[in-house]
Amino acid sequence: MSSVKNFIIKGVFRKKDVVYDFSKVVRALRKEDAIEKIYTDLGSNHRVKRRNIEIKAIEEIEETAS
């Protein structure tokens, strides 16, 4: 059974003529699911088209025991 992982995704998106940097932590089962979550979140919250989002880096974050 798969467990949920934390991913940190960094990139940029363009809105009008301005470029914005972003960094977001996303919980997902796979890297592809995390990327899809970023596209849907930025699209719904900032009204950015997928073609205007560029993902620069994605890495899995190790969970630390509390």
PyMOL Python script that loads the backbone (N, CA, C, O; Angstrom):
from pymol import cmd

cmd.read_pdbstr("""\
ATOM      1  N   MET A   1       0.835  -1.180   0.000  1.00  0.00           N
ATOM      2  CA  MET A   1       0.000   0.000   0.000  1.00  0.00           C
ATOM      3  C   MET A   1       0.877   1.239   0.000  1.00  0.00           C
ATOM      4  O   MET A   1       1.873   1.307   0.720  1.00  0.00           O
ATOM      5  N   SER A   2       0.507   2.205  -0.800  1.00  0.00           N
ATOM      6  CA  SER A   2       1.270   3.440  -0.916  1.00  0.00           C
ATOM      7  C   SER A   2       0.967   4.373   0.236  1.00  0.00           C
ATOM      8  O   SER A   2      -0.149   4.418   0.753  1.00  0.00           O
ATOM      9  N   SER A   3       1.983   5.114   0.624  1.00  0.00           N
ATOM     10  CA  SER A   3       1.773   6.106   1.679  1.00  0.00           C
ATOM     11  C   SER A   3       1.882   7.500   1.085  1.00  0.00           C
ATOM     12  O   SER A   3       2.540   7.700   0.064  1.00  0.00           O
ATOM     13  N   VAL A   4       1.248   8.439   1.714  1.00  0.00           N
ATOM     14  CA  VAL A   4       1.255   9.827   1.250  1.00  0.00           C
ATOM     15  C   VAL A   4       2.611  10.445   1.577  1.00  0.00           C
ATOM     16  O   VAL A   4       3.144  10.267   2.672  1.00  0.00           O
ATOM     17  N   LYS A   5       3.157  11.173   0.607  1.00  0.00           N
ATOM     18  CA  LYS A   5       4.465  11.808   0.760  1.00  0.00           C
ATOM     19  C   LYS A   5       4.304  13.316   0.653  1.00  0.00           C
ATOM     20  O   LYS A   5       3.312  13.810   0.117  1.00  0.00           O
ATOM     21  N   ASN A   6       5.281  14.033   1.162  1.00  0.00           N
ATOM     22  CA  ASN A   6       5.320  15.487   1.045  1.00  0.00           C
ATOM     23  C   ASN A   6       6.328  15.864  -0.031  1.00  0.00           C
ATOM     24  O   ASN A   6       7.449  15.353  -0.045  1.00  0.00           O
ATOM     25  N   PHE A   7       5.931  16.753  -0.927  1.00  0.00           N
ATOM     26  CA  PHE A   7       6.803  17.252  -1.983  1.00  0.00           C
ATOM     27  C   PHE A   7       6.881  18.757  -1.868  1.00  0.00           C
ATOM     28  O   PHE A   7       5.887  19.418  -1.568  1.00  0.00           O
ATOM     29  N   ILE A   8       8.070  19.302  -2.109  1.00  0.00           N
ATOM     30  CA  ILE A   8       8.206  20.749  -2.226  1.00  0.00           C
ATOM     31  C   ILE A   8       8.434  21.055  -3.703  1.00  0.00           C
ATOM     32  O   ILE A   8       9.321  20.488  -4.343  1.00  0.00           O
ATOM     33  N   ILE A   9       7.623  21.954  -4.224  1.00  0.00           N
ATOM     34  CA  ILE A   9       7.662  22.288  -5.640  1.00  0.00           C
ATOM     35  C   ILE A   9       7.991  23.771  -5.766  1.00  0.00           C
ATOM     36  O   ILE A   9       7.349  24.617  -5.144  1.00  0.00           O
ATOM     37  N   LYS A  10       9.004  24.072  -6.582  1.00  0.00           N
ATOM     38  CA  LYS A  10       9.432  25.454  -6.812  1.00  0.00           C
ATOM     39  C   LYS A  10       9.323  25.752  -8.291  1.00  0.00           C
ATOM     40  O   LYS A  10       9.568  24.885  -9.130  1.00  0.00           O
ATOM     41  N   GLY A  11       8.956  26.977  -8.606  1.00  0.00           N
ATOM     42  CA  GLY A  11       8.840  27.370 -10.003  1.00  0.00           C
ATOM     43  C   GLY A  11       8.424  28.815 -10.148  1.00  0.00           C
ATOM     44  O   GLY A  11       8.517  29.607  -9.210  1.00  0.00           O
ATOM     45  N   VAL A  12       7.962  29.144 -11.346  1.00  0.00           N
ATOM     46  CA  VAL A  12       7.508  30.497 -11.658  1.00  0.00           C
ATOM     47  C   VAL A  12       6.211  30.404 -12.445  1.00  0.00           C
ATOM     48  O   VAL A  12       5.933  29.405 -13.109  1.00  0.00           O
ATOM     49  N   PHE A  13       5.426  31.467 -12.354  1.00  0.00           N
ATOM     50  CA  PHE A  13       4.275  31.580 -13.235  1.00  0.00           C
ATOM     51  C   PHE A  13       4.167  33.013 -13.723  1.00  0.00           C
ATOM     52  O   PHE A  13       4.559  33.959 -13.039  1.00  0.00           O
ATOM     53  N   ARG A  14       3.623  33.147 -14.926  1.00  0.00           N
ATOM     54  CA  ARG A  14       3.478  34.454 -15.547  1.00  0.00           C
ATOM     55  C   ARG A  14       2.013  34.851 -15.545  1.00  0.00           C
ATOM     56  O   ARG A  14       1.132  34.080 -15.926  1.00  0.00           O
ATOM     57  N   LYS A  15       1.781  36.082 -15.102  1.00  0.00           N
ATOM     58  CA  LYS A  15       0.432  36.636 -15.122  1.00  0.00           C
ATOM     59  C   LYS A  15       0.556  38.047 -15.675  1.00  0.00           C
ATOM     60  O   LYS A  15       1.221  38.907 -15.096  1.00  0.00           O
ATOM     61  N   LYS A  16      -0.100  38.262 -16.807  1.00  0.00           N
ATOM     62  CA  LYS A  16       0.051  39.490 -17.583  1.00  0.00           C
ATOM     63  C   LYS A  16       1.521  39.613 -17.974  1.00  0.00           C
ATOM     64  O   LYS A  16       2.037  38.706 -18.628  1.00  0.00           O
ATOM     65  N   ASP A  17       2.208  40.665 -17.615  1.00  0.00           N
ATOM     66  CA  ASP A  17       3.621  40.797 -17.982  1.00  0.00           C
ATOM     67  C   ASP A  17       4.545  40.666 -16.774  1.00  0.00           C
ATOM     68  O   ASP A  17       5.692  41.110 -16.825  1.00  0.00           O
ATOM     69  N   VAL A  18       4.061  40.063 -15.692  1.00  0.00           N
ATOM     70  CA  VAL A  18       4.840  39.940 -14.474  1.00  0.00           C
ATOM     71  C   VAL A  18       5.123  38.463 -14.217  1.00  0.00           C
ATOM     72  O   VAL A  18       4.253  37.615 -14.414  1.00  0.00           O
ATOM     73  N   VAL A  19       6.352  38.158 -13.772  1.00  0.00           N
ATOM     74  CA  VAL A  19       6.746  36.786 -13.447  1.00  0.00           C
ATOM     75  C   VAL A  19       6.830  36.677 -11.925  1.00  0.00           C
ATOM     76  O   VAL A  19       7.502  37.473 -11.270  1.00  0.00           O
ATOM     77  N   TYR A  20       6.140  35.683 -11.379  1.00  0.00           N
ATOM     78  CA  TYR A  20       6.107  35.452  -9.933  1.00  0.00           C
ATOM     79  C   TYR A  20       6.795  34.134  -9.610  1.00  0.00           C
ATOM     80  O   TYR A  20       6.581  33.133 -10.293  1.00  0.00           O
ATOM     81  N   ASP A  21       7.628  34.132  -8.561  1.00  0.00           N
ATOM     82  CA  ASP A  21       8.214  32.898  -8.046  1.00  0.00           C
ATOM     83  C   ASP A  21       7.248  32.271  -7.066  1.00  0.00           C
ATOM     84  O   ASP A  21       6.501  32.974  -6.385  1.00  0.00           O
ATOM     85  N   PHE A  22       7.260  30.934  -6.990  1.00  0.00           N
ATOM     86  CA  PHE A  22       6.461  30.264  -5.974  1.00  0.00           C
ATOM     87  C   PHE A  22       7.208  29.059  -5.432  1.00  0.00           C
ATOM     88  O   PHE A  22       8.061  28.477  -6.103  1.00  0.00           O
ATOM     89  N   SER A  23       6.873  28.707  -4.225  1.00  0.00           N
ATOM     90  CA  SER A  23       7.386  27.517  -3.561  1.00  0.00           C
ATOM     91  C   SER A  23       6.240  26.994  -2.710  1.00  0.00           C
ATOM     92  O   SER A  23       5.684  27.733  -1.898  1.00  0.00           O
ATOM     93  N   LYS A  24       5.885  25.741  -2.885  1.00  0.00           N
ATOM     94  CA  LYS A  24       4.713  25.206  -2.208  1.00  0.00           C
ATOM     95  C   LYS A  24       4.967  23.769  -1.800  1.00  0.00           C
ATOM     96  O   LYS A  24       5.587  23.005  -2.540  1.00  0.00           O
ATOM     97  N   VAL A  25       4.483  23.400  -0.614  1.00  0.00           N
ATOM     98  CA  VAL A  25       4.549  22.025  -0.134  1.00  0.00           C
ATOM     99  C   VAL A  25       3.208  21.365  -0.418  1.00  0.00           C
ATOM    100  O   VAL A  25       2.152  21.898  -0.078  1.00  0.00           O
ATOM    101  N   VAL A  26       3.268  20.192  -1.049  1.00  0.00           N
ATOM    102  CA  VAL A  26       2.070  19.480  -1.464  1.00  0.00           C
ATOM    103  C   VAL A  26       2.154  18.041  -0.966  1.00  0.00           C
ATOM    104  O   VAL A  26       3.216  17.420  -1.008  1.00  0.00           O
ATOM    105  N   ARG A  27       1.019  17.517  -0.493  1.00  0.00           N
ATOM    106  CA  ARG A  27       0.940  16.108  -0.091  1.00  0.00           C
ATOM    107  C   ARG A  27       0.310  15.321  -1.221  1.00  0.00           C
ATOM    108  O   ARG A  27      -0.769  15.668  -1.701  1.00  0.00           O
ATOM    109  N   ALA A  28       0.986  14.251  -1.651  1.00  0.00           N
ATOM    110  CA  ALA A  28       0.481  13.430  -2.747  1.00  0.00           C
ATOM    111  C   ALA A  28       1.113  12.052  -2.676  1.00  0.00           C
ATOM    112  O   ALA A  28       2.097  11.834  -1.970  1.00  0.00           O
ATOM    113  N   LEU A  29       0.528  11.130  -3.419  1.00  0.00           N
ATOM    114  CA  LEU A  29       1.073   9.770  -3.476  1.00  0.00           C
ATOM    115  C   LEU A  29       2.279   9.688  -4.408  1.00  0.00           C
ATOM    116  O   LEU A  29       3.259   9.004  -4.110  1.00  0.00           O
ATOM    117  N   ARG A  30       2.198  10.394  -5.542  1.00  0.00           N
ATOM    118  CA  ARG A  30       3.264  10.337  -6.536  1.00  0.00           C
ATOM    119  C   ARG A  30       3.659  11.745  -6.955  1.00  0.00           C
ATOM    120  O   ARG A  30       2.926  12.705  -6.715  1.00  0.00           O
ATOM    121  N   LYS A  31       4.827  11.858  -7.583  1.00  0.00           N
ATOM    122  CA  LYS A  31       5.317  13.145  -8.072  1.00  0.00           C
ATOM    123  C   LYS A  31       4.355  13.744  -9.103  1.00  0.00           C
ATOM    124  O   LYS A  31       4.119  14.952  -9.106  1.00  0.00           O
ATOM    125  N   GLU A  32       3.806  12.905  -9.969  1.00  0.00           N
ATOM    126  CA  GLU A  32       2.882  13.374 -10.995  1.00  0.00           C
ATOM    127  C   GLU A  32       1.609  13.958 -10.375  1.00  0.00           C
ATOM    128  O   GLU A  32       1.065  14.944 -10.873  1.00  0.00           O
ATOM    129  N   ASP A  33       1.143  13.346  -9.291  1.00  0.00           N
ATOM    130  CA  ASP A  33      -0.042  13.856  -8.596  1.00  0.00           C
ATOM    131  C   ASP A  33       0.243  15.218  -7.954  1.00  0.00           C
ATOM    132  O   ASP A  33      -0.623  16.093  -7.932  1.00  0.00           O
ATOM    133  N   ALA A  34       1.446  15.387  -7.440  1.00  0.00           N
ATOM    134  CA  ALA A  34       1.835  16.659  -6.827  1.00  0.00           C
ATOM    135  C   ALA A  34       1.884  17.774  -7.874  1.00  0.00           C
ATOM    136  O   ALA A  34       1.463  18.900  -7.609  1.00  0.00           O
ATOM    137  N   ILE A  35       2.395  17.460  -9.053  1.00  0.00           N
ATOM    138  CA  ILE A  35       2.453  18.444 -10.129  1.00  0.00           C
ATOM    139  C   ILE A  35       1.044  18.838 -10.563  1.00  0.00           C
ATOM    140  O   ILE A  35       0.766  20.018 -10.777  1.00  0.00           O
ATOM    141  N   GLU A  36       0.166  17.867 -10.690  1.00  0.00           N
ATOM    142  CA  GLU A  36      -1.224  18.144 -11.055  1.00  0.00           C
ATOM    143  C   GLU A  36      -1.888  19.042 -10.007  1.00  0.00           C
ATOM    144  O   GLU A  36      -2.655  19.939 -10.357  1.00  0.00           O
ATOM    145  N   LYS A  37      -1.599  18.803  -8.729  1.00  0.00           N
ATOM    146  CA  LYS A  37      -2.156  19.619  -7.647  1.00  0.00           C
ATOM    147  C   LYS A  37      -1.697  21.075  -7.764  1.00  0.00           C
ATOM    148  O   LYS A  37      -2.485  21.993  -7.537  1.00  0.00           O
ATOM    149  N   ILE A  38      -0.427  21.286  -8.118  1.00  0.00           N
ATOM    150  CA  ILE A  38       0.092  22.640  -8.304  1.00  0.00           C
ATOM    151  C   ILE A  38      -0.640  23.345  -9.440  1.00  0.00           C
ATOM    152  O   ILE A  38      -1.042  24.501  -9.304  1.00  0.00           O
ATOM    153  N   TYR A  39      -0.814  22.642 -10.567  1.00  0.00           N
ATOM    154  CA  TYR A  39      -1.529  23.238 -11.699  1.00  0.00           C
ATOM    155  C   TYR A  39      -2.947  23.632 -11.311  1.00  0.00           C
ATOM    156  O   TYR A  39      -3.398  24.723 -11.661  1.00  0.00           O
ATOM    157  N   THR A  40      -3.652  22.775 -10.601  1.00  0.00           N
ATOM    158  CA  THR A  40      -5.034  23.084 -10.233  1.00  0.00           C
ATOM    159  C   THR A  40      -5.102  24.198  -9.195  1.00  0.00           C
ATOM    160  O   THR A  40      -5.981  25.056  -9.272  1.00  0.00           O
ATOM    161  N   ASP A  41      -4.181  24.199  -8.216  1.00  0.00           N
ATOM    162  CA  ASP A  41      -4.190  25.247  -7.184  1.00  0.00           C
ATOM    163  C   ASP A  41      -3.884  26.625  -7.771  1.00  0.00           C
ATOM    164  O   ASP A  41      -4.598  27.591  -7.503  1.00  0.00           O
ATOM    165  N   LEU A  42      -2.830  26.710  -8.566  1.00  0.00           N
ATOM    166  CA  LEU A  42      -2.477  28.006  -9.153  1.00  0.00           C
ATOM    167  C   LEU A  42      -3.534  28.468 -10.136  1.00  0.00           C
ATOM    168  O   LEU A  42      -3.818  29.662 -10.228  1.00  0.00           O
ATOM    169  N   GLY A  43      -4.112  27.547 -10.863  1.00  0.00           N
ATOM    170  CA  GLY A  43      -5.157  27.908 -11.807  1.00  0.00           C
ATOM    171  C   GLY A  43      -6.395  28.443 -11.124  1.00  0.00           C
ATOM    172  O   GLY A  43      -6.995  29.409 -11.594  1.00  0.00           O
ATOM    173  N   SER A  44      -6.784  27.829 -10.023  1.00  0.00           N
ATOM    174  CA  SER A  44      -8.007  28.270  -9.352  1.00  0.00           C
ATOM    175  C   SER A  44      -7.771  29.486  -8.459  1.00  0.00           C
ATOM    176  O   SER A  44      -8.636  30.359  -8.376  1.00  0.00           O
ATOM    177  N   ASN A  45      -6.639  29.561  -7.801  1.00  0.00           N
ATOM    178  CA  ASN A  45      -6.388  30.676  -6.879  1.00  0.00           C
ATOM    179  C   ASN A  45      -5.894  31.943  -7.574  1.00  0.00           C
ATOM    180  O   ASN A  45      -6.216  33.051  -7.145  1.00  0.00           O
ATOM    181  N   HIS A  46      -5.111  31.785  -8.648  1.00  0.00           N
ATOM    182  CA  HIS A  46      -4.493  32.946  -9.299  1.00  0.00           C
ATOM    183  C   HIS A  46      -4.954  33.143 -10.737  1.00  0.00           C
ATOM    184  O   HIS A  46      -4.521  34.085 -11.401  1.00  0.00           O
ATOM    185  N   ARG A  47      -5.835  32.260 -11.227  1.00  0.00           N
ATOM    186  CA  ARG A  47      -6.354  32.351 -12.598  1.00  0.00           C
ATOM    187  C   ARG A  47      -5.227  32.323 -13.636  1.00  0.00           C
ATOM    188  O   ARG A  47      -5.201  33.129 -14.566  1.00  0.00           O
ATOM    189  N   VAL A  48      -4.294  31.372 -13.455  1.00  0.00           N
ATOM    190  CA  VAL A  48      -3.145  31.220 -14.344  1.00  0.00           C
ATOM    191  C   VAL A  48      -3.365  29.976 -15.200  1.00  0.00           C
ATOM    192  O   VAL A  48      -3.741  28.923 -14.685  1.00  0.00           O
ATOM    193  N   LYS A  49      -3.133  30.095 -16.494  1.00  0.00           N
ATOM    194  CA  LYS A  49      -3.224  28.956 -17.397  1.00  0.00           C
ATOM    195  C   LYS A  49      -2.029  28.020 -17.173  1.00  0.00           C
ATOM    196  O   LYS A  49      -0.958  28.459 -16.752  1.00  0.00           O
ATOM    197  N   ARG A  50      -2.222  26.746 -17.454  1.00  0.00           N
ATOM    198  CA  ARG A  50      -1.159  25.756 -17.266  1.00  0.00           C
ATOM    199  C   ARG A  50       0.077  26.085 -18.106  1.00  0.00           C
ATOM    200  O   ARG A  50       1.203  25.839 -17.673  1.00  0.00           O
ATOM    201  N   ARG A  51      -0.123  26.628 -19.283  1.00  0.00           N
ATOM    202  CA  ARG A  51       1.021  26.936 -20.149  1.00  0.00           C
ATOM    203  C   ARG A  51       1.867  28.077 -19.590  1.00  0.00           C
ATOM    204  O   ARG A  51       2.999  28.269 -20.034  1.00  0.00           O
ATOM    205  N   ASN A  52       1.344  28.841 -18.623  1.00  0.00           N
ATOM    206  CA  ASN A  52       2.078  29.945 -18.012  1.00  0.00           C
ATOM    207  C   ASN A  52       2.750  29.550 -16.705  1.00  0.00           C
ATOM    208  O   ASN A  52       3.329  30.398 -16.026  1.00  0.00           O
ATOM    209  N   ILE A  53       2.679  28.272 -16.344  1.00  0.00           N
ATOM    210  CA  ILE A  53       3.312  27.771 -15.124  1.00  0.00           C
ATOM    211  C   ILE A  53       4.529  26.956 -15.520  1.00  0.00           C
ATOM    212  O   ILE A  53       4.432  26.042 -16.338  1.00  0.00           O
ATOM    213  N   GLU A  54       5.675  27.287 -14.941  1.00  0.00           N
ATOM    214  CA  GLU A  54       6.901  26.540 -15.220  1.00  0.00           C
ATOM    215  C   GLU A  54       7.452  26.009 -13.897  1.00  0.00           C
ATOM    216  O   GLU A  54       7.811  26.783 -13.010  1.00  0.00           O
ATOM    217  N   ILE A  55       7.515  24.694 -13.776  1.00  0.00           N
ATOM    218  CA  ILE A  55       8.030  24.063 -12.568  1.00  0.00           C
ATOM    219  C   ILE A  55       9.531  23.886 -12.726  1.00  0.00           C
ATOM    220  O   ILE A  55       9.995  23.241 -13.666  1.00  0.00           O
ATOM    221  N   LYS A  56      10.289  24.465 -11.794  1.00  0.00           N
ATOM    222  CA  LYS A  56      11.752  24.425 -11.854  1.00  0.00           C
ATOM    223  C   LYS A  56      12.323  23.221 -11.113  1.00  0.00           C
ATOM    224  O   LYS A  56      13.287  22.610 -11.574  1.00  0.00           O
ATOM    225  N   ALA A  57      11.733  22.875  -9.958  1.00  0.00           N
ATOM    226  CA  ALA A  57      12.279  21.782  -9.145  1.00  0.00           C
ATOM    227  C   ALA A  57      11.166  21.135  -8.335  1.00  0.00           C
ATOM    228  O   ALA A  57      10.217  21.794  -7.909  1.00  0.00           O
ATOM    229  N   ILE A  58      11.304  19.840  -8.135  1.00  0.00           N
ATOM    230  CA  ILE A  58      10.395  19.111  -7.269  1.00  0.00           C
ATOM    231  C   ILE A  58      11.223  18.080  -6.519  1.00  0.00           C
ATOM    232  O   ILE A  58      12.006  17.342  -7.118  1.00  0.00           O
ATOM    233  N   GLU A  59      11.040  18.035  -5.196  1.00  0.00           N
ATOM    234  CA  GLU A  59      11.776  17.049  -4.414  1.00  0.00           C
ATOM    235  C   GLU A  59      10.902  16.559  -3.262  1.00  0.00           C
ATOM    236  O   GLU A  59      10.053  17.277  -2.734  1.00  0.00           O
ATOM    237  N   GLU A  60      11.145  15.336  -2.912  1.00  0.00           N
ATOM    238  CA  GLU A  60      10.392  14.728  -1.823  1.00  0.00           C
ATOM    239  C   GLU A  60      11.017  15.127  -0.497  1.00  0.00           C
ATOM    240  O   GLU A  60      12.240  15.120  -0.353  1.00  0.00           O
ATOM    241  N   ILE A  61      10.186  15.473   0.462  1.00  0.00           N
ATOM    242  CA  ILE A  61      10.647  15.867   1.789  1.00  0.00           C
ATOM    243  C   ILE A  61      10.518  14.657   2.701  1.00  0.00           C
ATOM    244  O   ILE A  61       9.473  14.009   2.756  1.00  0.00           O
ATOM    245  N   GLU A  62      11.585  14.367   3.407  1.00  0.00           N
ATOM    246  CA  GLU A  62      11.546  13.263   4.370  1.00  0.00           C
ATOM    247  C   GLU A  62      10.725  13.682   5.582  1.00  0.00           C
ATOM    248  O   GLU A  62      10.877  14.788   6.100  1.00  0.00           O
ATOM    249  N   GLU A  63       9.860  12.789   6.022  1.00  0.00           N
ATOM    250  CA  GLU A  63       9.062  13.090   7.203  1.00  0.00           C
ATOM    251  C   GLU A  63       9.897  12.811   8.448  1.00  0.00           C
ATOM    252  O   GLU A  63      10.590  11.798   8.543  1.00  0.00           O
ATOM    253  N   THR A  64       9.811  13.727   9.386  1.00  0.00           N
ATOM    254  CA  THR A  64      10.531  13.544  10.648  1.00  0.00           C
ATOM    255  C   THR A  64       9.552  13.082  11.710  1.00  0.00           C
ATOM    256  O   THR A  64       8.410  13.540  11.752  1.00  0.00           O
ATOM    257  N   ALA A  65       9.992  12.190  12.554  1.00  0.00           N
ATOM    258  CA  ALA A  65       9.139  11.687  13.623  1.00  0.00           C
ATOM    259  C   ALA A  65       9.042  12.738  14.723  1.00  0.00           C
ATOM    260  O   ALA A  65      10.057  13.283  15.159  1.00  0.00           O
ATOM    261  N   SER A  66       7.838  13.015  15.165  1.00  0.00           N
ATOM    262  CA  SER A  66       7.643  14.045  16.195  1.00  0.00           C
ATOM    263  C   SER A  66       7.585  13.427  17.563  1.00  0.00           C
ATOM    264  O   SER A  66       7.426  14.138  18.555  1.00  0.00           O
TER     265      SER A  66
END
""", "prot")
cmd.dss("prot")
cmd.show_as("cartoon", "prot")
cmd.util.cbc("prot")
cmd.orient("prot")
